[in-house]
Amino acid sequence: MAQQSNVVIVNQPMLRSSQTEWNSSLLNCCDDVGICFCGLLCPCWLSCQITNDLHECCCCGTSVAMRTLIRTKYNIQGSICNDYCATMFCLQCSLCQLKREIKHQM
């Protein structure tokens, strides 16, 4: 009779070992003046640009999920709670940060 080994996995292995920071902070809107003006004057258009860059549907809008998607895709530190707060309390700044991050990553 063969013996069975009881292996218990305690930690789930991660694909990436270390997470990075955002390329620019939430309030650094002036890092890219063009994106800043676009975010302030027409946030809906900037949101559609971001979703287009991610090959997502523009109907997703400026959701927490979009911010979380970018964090996950580029392995950026943070939490869904932080994503929610940034989206709810500082929408235009959040959009500008997302667009700057995508531009930096490309």
N, C-alpha and C positions, 0 to 999 in steps of 0.2 A: 504494500500500500504506500503510495507516494505521500510525502509530507507537504502540507500546504504552508506557504509563508504568508503571514499576516502583515502586510505592509500598510502602514498608515501614513497618508500624505498630510503633512501639517501645513505647509505653505504651498500655495499655487505658484508655479514658476512664472516669472514675468518675461515678456518678450524683450522689453527694453529695461536696462538696469537703472538708469538715472533719468530723472525728468529735468526739463529745462524751465527757464523763466520766459515770460512774454518778451518779445524783442523790444517792445516799448510799453511803458506803463499806460494805464487807463486814461490818465489826464495829460499825456504828452501829445495832444492833438496837433500842436504846431510842428511836430517832427516831419510831417508831410502836409503842407498847406493846401494842396489840391484836394487831398482826401478830406481834410478838415472842412473846407468850404462845401464840398459835396455832402458831407455828413450833416452839416448845420443847415444847409439850404434845401436839400432834398434827400432825407434819410431813406425814403422808400426806394429811390433809384440806387442808392449805395447798397441797400439790403439786397436788391436784385442782382447787383454786380457781384456781391459776395457769394450768393447762392449759385450764380452762374460759374464763378471760379471753382466752386466745389462740385460742380456738375449735379446740383440738386435743383428741385423745383422751386421757382420763385415764390410759390404760394406758402412755402415754409415761413417766410417772413423773418422777423427779428426775434426768433424764439431762443429760449435757453438751450434748446437742443442743438441749434446751429453753433452756438458758442462752445458747447460741450464737444461737438463734433470736431471743431478746429483744435481744441485743446488735446483731444485724443489723437487726432491725426498727426499733430506735430509734437506730441509727448510733452505737453506743457503742464506744469504743476497747477493745482487748483481743485475746486470742488463744484458740484452742482449748485450748492448754496451760494458760492461766490459768483457763479455764472448768473444765477437768478438775480442777485442783488445788482450786479453790473447792468444787466438788461433792464431791470425795473426802475432803477434810480438814476441811471446815467446812459440812456439809450444811445444818443448820438456819439458819446465818447466810446461806448462799447463797440458800435459799428466801425468807427474810425480805427480802433485798436485791431479789430478783426481784419480789416482791409490792409492795414500796415503789416500785420503778421503774415498774411497770405503773400503780399508783395515781397516781403523779406525772404520767405521760404522758397519762392519761385526763382 
